[in-house]
Amino acid sequence: MKIVYLLVLISLGGFCSAQEDCPVDTCPSDDDAAILLASSTVVNQHYYIGGMFAVHRAGPTPYSCGDFSITDFVNMEAFFWAIKKYQQVSGKPLAIGGFVMDSCGRSERTLENVYSFETCRTYYTNISPRNTVAFVGPASSSMALPAAKLLTDLKRTQVLSSATSPELSHDDYSYLLRTIPSDSVETMVMAQLLKDGGIKYVQVLYDNTAYGIGLKNAFMENIKKLDICATQSAVIQSDNVVNFLKSSMQTRIVVVLSGGTGSRSVLEQANSDSNIKNSFVFMGTSAWGRQLSVIQGLAAEKSITITLRTDGTGMDSDVAEFWQEFYKLKPGSQTQITARKNPWFDKFWEQMFGCRLDTSSCNVINQNLRDKIENVDNFVPFTLMAVKAIITGTQKAAEEYCKTQYLCSDLLNIDRGLKLNNYTRNITDSSGNRYFQASGDADHRFENYQIHRIDNGQYSNVMTYRNENGQLRGSTSFSFQVTSACKDSPCTQCGETSTSTVAPVTTRATTMSPIVCDNLKSNGYYNVCSVQTMDYYRDTILAMYFKLDQEITGVYGQAQERLDKDSQSRFEIGQEWIIALGVCAGLGIICVIILEIYILYKLMGTKIGKQWRTMWLGQLLMLGIFLCYLCCFAYLPTPTKATCGITRFCVGLCYAICFAVLLVKLMVLLTSKTSADTLLPGDVDSPNYLRGIYQFLMFMFIVGVQVVIGIMWLIIIPPEAVQVVSNNNDKVWICNHYTWNLDNGWGNMTMFVRTNFENHLISLSYVMFLILLTVIVAMKSHGIITNHRESVFIGIAAGFSVPVWIAWGLVGGLNKETKYAHEFGDGAIAFGLLITATIILFAMFLPKVRQLVNMGVEGIYLEDDRDTYYGGSVIMAPPSYKSRPSSVVYVNGSNYDPVVIGEPNAVHLRHPGSNYSAPVYVKRPASTIGHGSGKVLRMTGDLTGKHPRDSRKSTSDYNYAGSGYGGTSRKALSESGGTMRRAHSTQDLGAL
């Protein structure tokens, strides 16, 4: 049985079910993790808790780790200490172990660690996915977001003790719990503090990370509710703070939404300029907290920071006990929390004290971690609560489903994840207080914050905010001891005064620049909207008035910041249809390149290859088809400002190029028909043939109209990618060219008056006109045989494009209310472009390839003889005639000159790659004939000129070669016998 089990594992590529133990022959990798082994190895009498901590910071390369992160190292120790501390719940012994995987500060490594462990690619001794009940961490929001998605898919409970991004409160992360309050609560405290301090205007600096962007969005939303204005905001960079602050010197309060490193960078830059040093009061978050390293040696007097109060967690005694044990840690010691394998502790000690244990340069006896690490880490109590919540929830689930303190198969099999998560989510402490809200966020009783002011380089507590019955209330009054003088720009921007307004709009639908429309209010007649335009350092606010039912295209709400996950391809966010689009577009590009190389090779060195006027239309058509395929690749990534602009402009341009070429080709054919004599296929020497310059001007005019339409659209509504709520309640990124009603709002797709697809389809109205015009003109010219009956193939290309357009238009339009309407719209446009380009490619160029391939040894394409001027009127002389320089074959009618074969004055052309030199037919002008219609009569197949006698006609009705009698009888084309096949001319392909 064991052998069969192993064979099944091997056949599955080494993957292991998350509900089974890993195979015994899996190679252990204990050196990559810190491990606290459970005291029991019996399957249903022990379990493990996993930890995800960035014990090291990110290294210089993706394959290396940097220095130790003190915060994460301390919380890793708190994680192990909590497992030892809370192993016995209600006096019942449990065998619980833990293991910590180091992410080295990279979210990719966090995912790799978890996924490798869950699929048995990584194996720790006596630990398997089956007996692992939950995970704690990661510490940062940027790493917690992707981990939350993975663990939700795996149905694993995840408890966060330090990641605070509001994005983590999303319903998609149904297995995620938090013991620490969200940043939305912290920013609410900061906004209330500003209001209580009488502050009306602030500036905002924030990190360009998931933490910083989430914090900034939450802060902006909260200050808006309290009528506080952010006069300007910017991402913290290494060289932009001074210019940023100088641009608004009268707004003295600067909110820094960053961690300790970013906050330190802001203070350093501010201190580097004497004009702004000590001119501003900075306000920091709990990530700045009370870290002396942020303000050491820098002027930051009267600045304000905020920290989470831990006394409301009920963990004060446990926290004090942990720090007491932590400070006892030394290399090689065996204390309560070091009775496990930790491959990193010795290196951590060496980093803290700058010594080497292997050379005895470390004075371990006299060195103490208390001298290097302050017990001011506010995340420790929340880490302890996370472990306690998991142990308590697992114990409650065991009592319910297993009727014992031990786990049973009911909690070790497929549906165990939901059961364990529900019990962990609903646990309470000894006083009946919950740890988590129903949503999974931390309970409101943990929303307690301490406000600190910096005086003389030290932090001092000035007041406390506590959540009381859902309201954050300060313990004392507070003053920032600074005021902001208001100048025109910030006052106008924040709505205090209005120096310029826009007259009320009288039209129903309006297109505007992509500006931020917030603070929408109604005065009974108009919707008054604060319109915000942004540049690098300053925002500008105007008050704009709209009719109550005004419909607007291109205006969207407050600009959103894109996270790393928002820059992925559509495939990475679950839109698998782009695989087919990318593959088909790639194959189309390859086909175009191969056809172009083949045609140019066949024409190399020929007369037509040297005459650009006979080739340029075909080359432009090939270019248009190539651009169609290339444009499809703009739909592969998640919409961005660049891709939105590309798709809006290029789709119409590609269509216009293709159908403009087809229309010009049809006009060339129509003008050739007006010639006095019907042209041979490929004959471009008619006096009425449309000149090349006129062809070019016609093409430029047709395409120019669409270019103007596209440019005007981009100018009036500059492209932008915005995040809205889709029909299935997901946040998705789409292009901003949709229409919405001010009464309904812009952020919900179900409220759109017209979707992106509908507006894009309307913008292609001119292209629809070109397609219909091409079909009509092709029907008009279908009988023209010039250029190898090319009008027929143009009609096929344009005709089949019509049902394709109807099909993709219906697919995109009729699915606007489905859950994935945004995907249907983009997919319909992309595949419509792809299929139309393919139809044109096959209809227009496959016949050309067939003509090139079917040219015989003598350079002759037989199909053209029957319908041309000379069709069926001459025959090829027998082989013996070819060598005679003056051989002739007569045609019917005494008034016609003979057709000369091998005439010395005939022009000979050589087919590329062939040694055969064929004669060119010479058509005598009508003036040299004297009378008649100018058409050559048909010659019989036996070279005698005698026609078979028909019982219905007399002999006089027939003509004989050279007899002098005029001939009037002519066979049908289908009865034509052998004809003199024309020598191949390089013009036979016509205008490619």
N, C-alpha and C positions, 0 to 999 in steps of 0.2 A: 504494500500500500504506500509505503514511504517513497519507493522508487517511482510509482505512478504519479505521486504528488509532485515530485521534483521534475519529472518529464513535462507535466502540465505547465509548471512554472517556466521552464525553458522555452516551451512552445509559445508562450505569451510574451516572449522577448524580455524575460526577467522581471516583469511587473508583478507586483504582489497586491492582492486585494487589501484594502484598508481594514477589513474585518478578519484578516488571517495573520498568523505569525509569519515573520520572515523566514526563509529557508535557512537551515542551520549552517550551510556552507557559504553564506554571505560574508564577505570579508568585513570584519569590524573596522570602525574608523573612530575609535575612542579618543584619539589624539586631537580630533577636531572639535571636541565639545567638553564642557565641564559637566560632571555627572555625579549625582547623589543617588546611589543604588538603594532600592527598597529592601527592607529587611527580609522579605519573602519573595520567592520566585514562583510560587503556586499561581497558576493563571488567574483564578477568580479571587485571589486573596491579596492582590496588590495591583497598583496602577501607577502611572507616571504623569507628570505635568511637564510640558515642554516650555522652554523659555526662548524668546527671540530678542536678543540684546545686541547692540552695536558695541561690543566690548572694546574693539579697536575702531579708530576713525578710518576713513577711506585712505588707501595708500596712493602713491603716485601713479600706479597702473591698476587696471582692473584685476590683476592677478596677485596683488600684494595688499597688506594691511599697514596702516599707519600707527601712530602712537595710541596709547590707551585713552579711552574716554572715561574720565573719572566718574561722571554721573552714571553712566551705564554700568561701570564696574561695581559701583556701590549698590546699585539696584539689583545687579545679579546676585551679590552677596545677600541682599535683603530677600530675594526670591528663595534662595536655599535655606536661609534662616527661618523663613515663614513655613516652609514645608516641614522642617523639623519641629517647629513650635506648634503647628496646628494639626499634627498627625492624629491626635486624639480629640475627637469631637464628641461631646457628651460622655466622656469617659470611656469610649469604645476605641480600642486600638485598631489602627489601620496601617497597612504597609504601603507607604507612599514614597515614591522617588521622584527625582527631577533631573532634567538635563537642559543645558543652555547651548544653543548654536549661535556662533558669532557671525554677524552679517558684515562686519568690517565697514560699516557705514554705507552700504550699497543695497538698494532695494532689490536689485537683480539677484544678489547673493542670498537675500532673505527668502525669496521665492524658490531659489535652487535648493536651499537647505531643507525647506519644508517639503517640497515636492520629491526630492530624493529620499527623504526619510519615509514619506507616505508610500512610495513605490518600491521600498526596500533596496534602493540603490545605495543608500547609506544605512549602516546597521551599527547600533550601539549594544554592547553586551547586555543580554537579558531584557532589552527594551525593544518593543515592536509597536507598530501603529495600532495594533489591536488593543493593547492595554494602555494607550495614551488617551486621556479623556479631554484635555484642553491645552491651550497655549496662552502664555502671558507675553505681551509685547506685540510688535516692536515699540521702541520708545518714541520715535519721531513720526510725525504725521505723513511725511513723504514716503516712508517705508511701510507704514501701517495701511495705507490705502490699497496698494496692490495685494498685500498679504490678506487683507480683509476679503477681497474678491475671491482669492484662491481658497481660503478656509471656509467661506460660505459655500463654495462649490463642493468642498470635501465634507461639509456638514460637521465642522469642528468648532467648538466653542472657543472664542478668542476674547480675552479680557485685556483691555488697555489701561495702563496706569499712568501714562504721561503724554500720549498723543491726544491733542485737543482740537484738531481741525473740525470745523462744523460740517465739512464734507463727509465725515465718518458717521454722521447721524442719518445717512441716506437709508431708505427702506431696502435697498439692494443688499445691505450687509445685515441680513437677518440673524446671523449667529454671532454678531459682535456686541460686546458689552463694555462699558467704561466705568471705572471707579472714580475718574477725575472729571470735573465739569468741563463742558465744551467751551471753546473760545467765544462762542456767541454769548455766553454768560459773562465771561471776563470783559468783553468789550462793552457789554451793557453796564457793568460796574464803572468802566472808564468813562463812558458817556455820561453817566449819572454824576460822577465826580466832577467832570467839567461843568455840568449845569449847576451843581451845588456851589461850585467855585466862581460862578458868574462869567464863565468863558463862553464867548459866542463864535470865535473864529480860531481855527487850528490849521496847521500844516501837517501832512502825513508823509512819512518815509517808511517803506516796507521792503522786506526781503522778497526776491523773485523765486520763492519756493512754495511748495504746497502749504506749509505753515504760514508764511508771510502773506500769501495771496488770500487764503481763507480768512486770516485774521483781519486783513484790510477790508474785505467785502463785508464781514460781520460788523466791523467798526463803523463803516460808512452807513450801513443800514440803521444802526442804533442811534448814531448822532442825528440822523435825519428825523427820527421820531421826536427828538428833543429840540429841534430847530437850531442845531449847531452846524456851522458851515465849515467844510474843509476847503480852504481857499485854493490849495494846490496839493498834489500828491505826486510821488515819484518813487521808482525803485532805487534802493540803496546801491550805489556803485562806488568804486574806489576814488573817483575824482569829481563827483557831481554835487556833493553836499553843499560846498561853499556857494556855488552859483545858485543852487536851489534856495538857500536861505537868503541870499542877497536880493533875490527877485521879489521877496515879500518880507522886508525887514520889520514892518509894522505888525505882522502877525507873529506874536512872540512865543506862543505855545506850539511845540513841535512834538507830535506823537510818533514814537519810534516803535514800529511793529516788527521786531526782530529779536533774535536770541542775543546772547552775550557778545559773540564775535561781531555781529552786525552793529550792535549798539556801541561797542567800543570804536568801531570804524567811524561812526557818525561823530562821536565826541572828539576823536583825534582830528578829523577834518575841520570841525568847528573851532577847535583850539589853535589850529594852524594859521588862522586869519585874525589879526588883532581887531579888525572892524566888527567882527561878529562874535568874538570870544566874550563870554559872560552876558551876551545880549538875549539869549533864548533860554527858556525853561523846557527841558526835555521830559517827556512822559513815557516811561517804559512799561513793558508787560512783565508777567511772572517769569518769562524766559530770561529776562534781565534780573529780576528779583533783587536779592541783596548781595550779589556777587561783587566783592571788593575789587576783583580783577578788572571789572568793566570801568571803574572810575579812578583807579589808582594812578596818580600823577596827572590827572586831568581836571580841568575846572568844569564842574557840573552842579554848582550850588543851586539850591532851591528846586532842583529837578525832582520828579516824582516817579516812584515805581510801585508796582503792585505785586503781591504774592498771595498764594492760597494759604488760608489759615488751616492748620492741621488739628487744632484742638477740638474742632467740631466733628472729627471723624471717629472719636472714641478710641483711637489707637495710640494715645500719648504714652501710656505705660509700656506698650509693646515697642514703640519706636525708641524710647529711652533704653530699653533692654537690648534692642538690636545694636545701637551705637556702642553700648558698653561692651558687647561681644565683638563688634567689628574692630574696635581699637585694640583688642587683645591679639588680633591676627598677626602672625609673624611667619616667615618662611620656615617650613618644616614642623610647625606647631600643630597639634591635634586638638582643636576646640570643637564646640558643638556644631559649627557651620563649616569646619574644614575636614570633617570625616567623610570626604569624598574626593574624587580626582578633579583637580583644577590645573590644567596645563599652563595657565597664564599667570598665576599668582606671583611666582618668583620674578618674572619679567616686569610685572606691575610694580613690585617693590623696587626693583632696580631703577625704573623710570622715576618713581617718586623721590628717591634719595640720590640718584645720580651715581650709583656705584655698581660693582659687579660681585655677585655672590660667588662665582667660581674662582675669583682671585682674592677672596676674603677682604675686599676693600669696603665691604658693607659692615658697619658696626651694629649688627642686628639687635644686640642686647640693649643698647642705648637709643636706638631709633624707634619711633612710635608714629603710627599713622595719624594720631591726633594732631601732630605738629604740621601735617601736610593737608589734611582734609577736615573742613569744618562740617559739623552735623547740621547744615542748613539746607540739605537737599529736600525740597518739598515733595518730591515724588515717592520717597520711601514709604510713608504711610499708605499711599494708594497702591503700591506694589504689595505690601502686606495684606491689604484688603482684597486685592485680586486673587492671591493664593488662597486666602481664607474663604472667599466666596466660592471658588471652585471646589475646595475640599468639602465645604458644607453642602453645596448643591449636589455633589456626587453622593455624599452620605444619605441625603434625603431621598434621592432617586433609588439608592440601594434598598433603603427601608421600605419604599413603596413597591418596587417591582421584584425585589429578591427576598423580602421579609427577613433580611439580615444586614449586618454592617458591611458584608463582603459583596463584591460584584458577582453577578450571575450572567449566564449566556444572553439573557434578555437585554442586558446593558453592554454586551460586548459584540453584538451583531449589527445588522445593517441600519436599523432605525434608532440606534442608541443616541445618535447625535442630537436629534430633536428633543428626546426625553431629558438628556443631561442638560441641554441648554435651557429648557423650560424651568427645571428645578433650580438651576443656578440663577436665572433671571429673577426668580420670585423669592429668594431666601430673605430672611430677616435676622437681625441680631438678637441678643438676649432680651432686649427691651421691645422687640416687635417692630423695630425700624427697618425699612427696606434698604438694600444696597443700591438697587437700580430702579429706574422708572420702567414703565411698561415698554417704552421705546428702546430700552437698553442703555440710555444715558444715565449718568450718575444721579442719585437721588438729590432732591433740592436741598436737603439738610447739609450737604457738603459744599454748598455755594456760600462760602465765607471767605472774605478777602481782607487782607491787611494793607493799608496804604502807608508808604514810607517816603520820607523826605530826606534829601541829601544835604547835610550841614557839616561843614568843615571836613569833608571827605569821609563821613560816616553816615550810616542809615539810621534814621530814628522813626519810630512808629508815631503816626499822627492821627489815624482814625481807622475804624473798622466798618466794613459793609457786610451785612448779614441778610440772608433771604428769610423774610418774615411773611408767611402766608402768601408767598408768590411775589412779594415786593422786596426789592433791595433797598435797605435803609442804612444810612450812615449813623455811626455812634455819636459823632460830634459835628459841629460846623467846621468848615474848611475854607481856607483862602489860598490862592496860588501866589499871592503877593506880587502879581504882575498883571498888567492890563495890555490889551492889544489895541493900538490906534487903528481906526478903520479908514482906509483911503477908498477912492472911488471904485477901484476894481473889485476888491473883495466884497464891498457893500452891495454893489450891483449883482455880483455873482451869487450872493447868498439871498437875494430877494428883498433886501431891506429897502433899496430904492431902485428905480428903473429909469435909466437915462435914454434908452432907445427901445422901441417896440416895433413890431411888424403889424401892418394893417390887417384887419380881419380878412380871412380868406373867403372868396366868393365862389370859387369852383368847388365841385364835390370831391374830386380826386386830385391830390397834389403830390408831386415828387420833390423830395428834398434831399439835402446832404445827409450822410449817416451821422446824425447827432443824437446826443443823449437826451431823452425826454423824460423828465421826472417831475415830481411835485405837481401832478395833474390835478387841477381843481376846476370846478364849474362855477360860473357866476350867474347862471340862469340863462344866459344867451350864448356864451362861448365856453369852450374848454381852454383854460389858461395853463400853458405848459412851460416849465423851465427848460430851456434848450441850452445844452452845454456842448461847446466845442473845445477840443483839447489840443494843446501843443506840448512841447517837452517840459516846460517849467510852469505853464500857467493855463488855467481853464478860463473860459469866458462864458458868462451866463446872459441870456436874453430872455425876455418874456414874450412868448408868442401866443397868438390867439387863433383858435380853430372853431369851426362850427361844431355844434354838439354832435352831429353825425358825420363829422369829417372822416374821409378815408385817405390814408397816407401810405405811400410806398417809399421804402428806403430809410425810414426813421425807426430806430430801435431804442431800447431802454439803456440803462447805465452799462457802460462797457465792462465786459467780463474779462478776466485774466485766464489765459489758457494754461492748464497744467500739462505735465509731461504726457499724461494719458490722452490728452486731447490732440496730440500731434501724431497719433498713430495712424496706420492705414485703416481703411474701412474693414479689411479682413480681420484685423486685430480686435475690432469692436463687434465682430459677429456678422458683418455683411459679406457673406460668402459669394454673392453674385459677381463681385469684382474679379474673381478668379477667371470666370468665363470671358469677361470683358477684356481683361489684360491679355489672356492667351490669344483670343481672336484678333485683337488689335495688333499684337506682335506678329502673328502669322500674316496679317494683311500687309504690314510694313515689309516683311520678307518677300512676299509676292510682288509688291511694287518694285522693289530693288532688283529682283531677278528679271522681271519683264523689261525694266528699263535697260539693264545691261544687255539682254538678248537683242532688243530692237536696235540699240545703238551699234552693237556688233554687226548685225546684218546690214546696216546702212553705212558702215564704215567704208570710206573711199568711193562711195557712189555719188551720183549727181545730186540726189535729194539730200544726202548727208551734208552737202556743202551749201544747200539753200535753206536758210533758216526760216524763210516765210512758209515753207511747206511743212515745217516741223514744230513750230513754236506752240501752236494750239494744242497739239497732242502732248507736248512736254508740260504745258500749263495744266492740262487735265490730270496728268500723272502727279504733278505737284499737289493739286487740290485733293486728290484721293489720299496721297501720303499724309497731308495735314489732317484730314479727317481721322485717320487711324491714330495719328500722334495726339490729337485733341482728346481722344478717349482716355489717355493715361492721366489726364487732369482729374478724372473722377475716382482714381484709386485711393488717394489719401483722404483723411477726414477734411471737410471743407475748411479752407483758410482764406485769408484776404486775397492771396495770389491765385489760388485755384478758382475762386469765385469770379475774379476778373477774367481769367483765361477762358473759362467755359462760357461766360456771358458773351464775350467778344468773338471767340474763335469758332464756335458752333455755326453762327450765322455766316461768318466769313468763309468757312470751308464750303458750306453749301453754295454760297454765291459764286465762288470760283468755279466749282464744278459745272453748275448750270449755266453760268455765263459762257464758258467754253462751248458747251453744247449748243447754245443759241447762236453764237458766232459761227460755228460750223454749219448750222442750218442756213444761215444767211449766205454763206459762201456757196452752198449747194443751190440755193434759189437763184443767186445771181448767175451761176454757171448755166442754169436752164434757159436764161434769156438770150444766150448766145445763138447766133444764126445756125450753128451746127451743134449737134449734141456732142458733148465731150467724151473722149475716151476716159475710162477710169484712171484717175491720177493726172489727167491733163489739166494743168493750171495755166495754160497759155491763152485762154480765151480772152478776147478784148474786153469782155464784160465781167471777167473774174474780179471779185472784190479785192481791192488792193490791200497789201499788208498793213499800211498805216491806218486804213479805215477799220480793219479788223481789230487792231490794237486799241483804237479810240473807242470802238463799240464795247470791247471787253472792259476797259477801264471805267466806262460810264456805268455799266451794269454792276460791276463789283463796287464801284465808288459809292453807290447809293447805300449798300449794306454797310460799308465802312463808316459812313456818316451816321447811320442809325446806331451802330455799335458804340462809336466814340461819344455820341450825345448821351447815350444811356450810361456810360461809365462816368461822364462828367456830372450829369444831373444826379445820379445815384451812385456815388463811388462804392465799389464793392467792399464788402466786409463779411466776415463769418461771425455769426452770433449764436448764442446758446439759448434754445427755447425748450419748452415742454412739448413732447410729441404726443400723438394720439394715444399712445400706450403709457403715458405718464413718465417716460424716460427723458432725461436731459440730453438733447442732441444738438450738434452743431450744424447749422444750415446757412445758406447765403441769404443776404438781407433783402433780396428783391421780391419780397412778398408785400401784400397790401393788408392793412389792418385798420380797424375802426377805433377811434379814440375812446369810444364808450366801452369797448370790450378789452382793450389792451393789446400788447404786442407779443407777450411771452408765451402764449398758448396757441398751438397750431389749430386747435378746434375752433378758434375764434377768427381765423384769417378770413378776410373777405375774398382774397385771391391768393392761392399758394404760389410758391416760387415757380413751380412747374407751369401754372397757368399764365403767369406774367412772362415767363421765358417763351412759351408757345406764342403768345401775342406778339412778342418782339420778332418772331420769324414770319410774320405775315407777308413781308416782301419776298422772302424765299418761296413761300407757297405760290405767290403770283408767278415767279420765275418758272416753277415746275409746271404749272398749268399752261403757261405760254409756250414752254418747250414742247409739251405734248401736242398742243394745237398746231404749232408750226411743223412739227414732225409729221403729223397726219397730212398736212398740206403738201409736203415735199416727199411723200413716201414713194412716189413713182420715179424719182430722179435716180438714174443709175450712176451718176458721177461719184468718183471716189469709192468704187466698189459697193454701191448701194448703202452708203453710210447712214443715210437718213433713216433706214429701217432700224438699225442698231441704236441710233439716238432715241427713236420712238420707244424701243424696248426699255432702254435705261430710264427714261422719264416716265413711261407708262407704269412700270412696275414700282417706281418710287411712290406713286400716289397711294396705292393700298398700304404700303409700308408706313407712310406718314399717318394715314387714318388709324392704323393699328396701334402705333406707339402713342399717338395722341389720345386714343381712348383708354389705353392702359394707364397712362399717367393721370388722365382727368377723372376717370371713374373710380379710382382708388384713393381719392383725397381724404376719405373718412376712415380708411383702414388703419390698423395699428402702425403700419410701416409706410405711411403715405410718403414720407420724405425720401425713402429708398425707392419706391415705385417711380416717383417723379424723376429723380436723377437717373435711375436705370433706364427708364423709357427714352429719355433724350439721348443717353450714351449709346444704347443699342440701336436706336433709330438712325443715328449718324453712322454707326458701324455697318449696318445692313445696307443702307443707301449707298455708301461708298463702295461696298462689295458688288452690288448690282451694277453700278456704273463701270467698275473695273472689269468685270466679266463681260458685260455687254459690248463695251467699246474696244477692249484690247485682246480678248480671245480671238475674235475674227481676224485681227491683224496678225496674230501669231499663226493662225491657220493659213493665211495667205503666204506668209513667209515660209512655213514648213512645206506647203504643197507646191511650191515652185519646182518644176521638173528640172531635169538635167539641162534642158534647153532654155531655162529661165522663163517658162510659160505658166500662167495661171489660167486654166481652161474655162472657168465659169464665166468670165467676163465676155467671151466672144458672142454669146447668143443675143445679148441685148445692146451691144454697142453699135456704133455707126457702121463698122465693117462686119457686124455679126452675121455669120453665115454667107457672106458675099464672096469670100475667097477661100481657096483651099491651099494646103501645103503641098508643094510639088513633091514628086517622088524623090527618094534619096539621090538619084542621079542628077537631079536638077541643081542640087545644092552647090556642086562644084563648078557649075557653069556661071561665069560672071554676068551673062546677059540672059539668063533663063527667065521666061515670062509665063504667066498664066493669065488667060483672058477671062473677062467676066461678061455676063450677058449684056447685050445692047451694043449696037454698032457705033453709038455716039460717045462711047467711053474709052478712055485710054486704058491700056493694060496696066495691071499691077505688076511691078517689076521686082523680081527676087534676085538678090545678088547684084543690084545696080551699083555701078562703081561709085556713084555720087551719094549713095545711101549712107546715113549715119549709123555706125555700129556702137552698141553699148555692151559692156561686159558685165555679166552678173557676178556679184561678189563671190570669190572663191571658185569661179568656174573659168575654163579656158575657151568656152564656146562664145563666139561672137555672132550675135543674131542680127538680121536686118531689121530696119525700122520701116514700117509702112508709110508710104507717102500718099497723102490724100490731095488730089488735084483740086484746085479751086474751081468753082462753078464757071468763072469767067473764061477759063481755058477750055471748058467743055462745050460751051455754046448754048445749050439749052438743057432742059430737064430739071428735075427736082434736086439734083446733086446727090442723090442716094445711089449707091452701087447695088446692082441687082444681084440676085443669088446665082451662084454657079453650081452645076450639078457635080455629083461626087465622082463621076468617072472621067473627068477632064474633057469630055466631048462637047459639053454644053447641051446635049440632047436630054430632054425630059422624057420620062416614060409617057407613052401615049395614054390618054384618058379617053375612054369610049364616049364620054360626053362632049369632047372638044375635038375640033379638027386640027390637022397638022399645022395650019397657018397660025393657030393660037400659040404656038411654041416658038421659041427663039433658039438659034444655034450660035455657037461661039464663032465669031468672025463672019457671020452670014450677012450682016448689015441690016437684019430685020430688028425692029424695036421689040423688046420683050415686055409683056404686061403681066404674065402669070408668075406667082411667087408662092413658094411653100410656106406653111406655118413654121414657126420657130422650132417646134418640137419635131418637125420632119427634116430638119437640116441634117445633111449628112456630114461628111468630112469637111472641115473648113481649114483654111490656111490659118494655123494658130499664130497669133502675133508674137513677135519676138518680145522678150521681157524688157520692159523699161523700168528703170529705178523709180519712175514716178507711179508705178502701178499701186503702190501703197497709199498714194495720195497724201494729204496733209495728216500726219500721224496725230 
